[in-house]
Amino acid sequence: MPFFAYKGRNARGELMEGVLEGADSGAVADQLFGTGVTPIQITLTNKSAAAAGNGLGLWERLTEKKVGSIDVQLFSRQLYTLLKSGVPIMRGLAGLQESATNKAFGRVVKDLRESLDSGRELSAAMRRHPDVFNNFYLSMVKVGEMTGRLEEVFLRLFDHLEFDRDMRNRVKSAVRYPTFVVIAMVIAMVVVNVFVIPQFAKVFATMHAELPLMTRILMASSRFMVDYWLLLAVMLAGVAAGVRAWVATPAGRYAWDKRKLQIPIAGKIIMKGTMARFARSFALSSKSGVPIVHALTVVAQTVDNAYLSARIEQMRDGVERGETILRTSVTAGVFTPMVLQMIAVGEESGSLDDLMDEIAQLYEREVDYELKTLSVQIEPILITFLGIMVLVLALGIFLPIWDLGSAAMKR
């Protein structure tokens, strides 16, 4: 159907503009009257509702706040409250559009409302914004429409998004301290090589004596960094761009995500956090009435690790062949024996969704403990690296001075 750009005024006399899809201008006018908007002008346009919302200047697009997970999370909670209170979804969306503090998300809500006006389902309207609503969110909304439990689905989506955001924030806060320490160490090494060692090199040149091996190594590395810093910068940028391009490929992403799980200390946190997200998503899907095969397909798309996603898809293929969840979980090789035992009990008792919730809580507690003790686990490694760096500098810079002092005292 064609798109029509319209201008109209609502009950408060405010000017309303947008794009609607309809058979003709009369159908669009009927849609506007149905939402309490009196049309002033309706013209045929080639722009869709989503494209029309993007008609911003370059500066506005660069400075505008992007739609974040917190916006979608609050939107889910607000829709749950409105639907539970019996407010029609069209009126609820109109209110959310007017009260939206994020202009970009306000345009998304506006497009949802206009798509519903055009006769689309809510899940189909949300599918027009894949950068805002992911596949898991869309699948859950679709299930809510099919089962008539849309408000319950929005409440569970709110809880799921809150858990996911909390998990990510805790991981970021936990790695902030060691990241700053590592950056400070790198900066210190650059400063020493560029400014400190060259000054000592001038002093050593006046000695006319054979320097220790460590001193010669330090002076050679410093000289290389000072003389070829541009080449080093280009090489580092090239390596970073190459690694980024490689990780963007399916094979590279799979290999990198698998390697991340083997990183000391951080790997087990990533693993447990991802599995907690999987268990929570699977429990949510199962409780909402999603078939197991479809639930595993959707959940595999929410796991932000290609290796673990492939293992979940392997579980789905096993279930499609008639295997039990327990057997496919054992074959996947990513669950601990305790979790496998809980899966076995849940499958046998028919309460797999409840057991998956408990598995998610188990992983969450383990992640919480790992994050609390992360600094304690990392401190010995950082201290060791600092000690090695100080030892190398002491041997390389001060050993010749000590030797010179000893020779002077013997004279």
Secondary structure, 3 states (H helix, E strand, C coil): CCEEEEEEECCCCCEEEEEEECCCHHHHHHHHHHCCCEEEEEEEECCCHHHHHCCCCHHHHHHCCCCCHHHHHHHHHHHHHHHHCCCCHHHHHHHHHHHCCCHHHHHHHHHHHHHHHCCCCHHHHHCCCCCCCCHHHHHHHHHHHHHCCHHHHHHHHHHHHHHHHHHHHHHHHHHHHHHHHHHHHHHHHHHHHHHHHHHHHHHHHCCCCCCCHHHHHHHHHHHHHHHCHHHHHHHHHHHHHHHHHHHHCHHHHHHHHHHHCCCCCHHHHHHHHHHHHHHHHHHHHHHCCCCHHHHHHHHHHHCCCHHHHHHHHHHHHHHHCCCCHHHHHHHHCCCCHHHHHHHHHHHHHCCHHHHHHHHHHHHHHHHHHHHHCHHHHHHHHHHHHHHHHHHHHHHHHHHHHHHHHHHHHHC
